[in-house]
Amino acid sequence: EIVLTQSPGTLSLSPGERASLSCRASQSVSNKYLAWYQQKPGQAPRLLIYGASSRATGIPDRFSGSGSGTDYTLIISRLEPEDFAVYSCQQYGTLPLTFGGGTKVEIK
Amino acid sequence: EVQLVESGGGLVQPGRSLRLSCTASGFTFGDYAMNWVRQAPGKGLEWVGFIRRETYGGTTEYGASVEGRFTISRDDSKSIAYLQMNSLKTEDTAFYYCSRGTPYYYETSGYQYWGQGTLVTVSS
């Protein structure tokens, strides 16, 4: 199975700063089928990005995704107070589908 | 509005069985695959499996940790997806989420719609 490794585990930043989150796959992700999710305590995940770089419906343009092959990045250009959460990547190009372990973006 | 509501969670002893339901509304249920994803308390997300639409035979795929113990099924007439969990282990303790999948054979665009989750606790 494709193992997704996210780094860093925790990112401590202030509102207004830029966040860069990494998701590295143990093998190439087929068709760039890589998604990013945001999750807040007690809530279900929220789809942010699919296909590595396409924003899901209703997602602000401060969220952007990029990457190919085995290396993918989620950028939050300017952190808003509501962006402090856990972010997880998922590859859905190869069975079994897999998720990364998550990156927590916390307020510094 | 798409809505997914999980039910059936609770406390169960190791080795026993439990069936979760995911009741859908706001879309044509039979046109989509349905997924199950779980999350142990304080841990990351884990894909459990999915069931394709009947157009593709309603076939299923599972993660390695549940293959052979869990079974996903669907009743399109009731707009419900099920997760039958047998031979439960303490490590199956988690919040279980259903999500709407793809209308195609393989997932193509991530999981846009999720339920609120239901907690399954496996303990003696």
Interface residues (C-beta under 8 A of the other chain):
Chain A: E1 Y33 A35 Y37 Q39 A44 P45 R46 L47 I49 Y50 G51 S54 A56 T57 S88 Q90 Y92 L95 P96 L97 T98 F99 G100 G101 G102
Chain B: V37 G44 L45 E46 W47 E61 Y62 G63 A64 Y97 Y106 E107 T108 S109 G110 Y111 Q112 W114 G115 Q116 G117
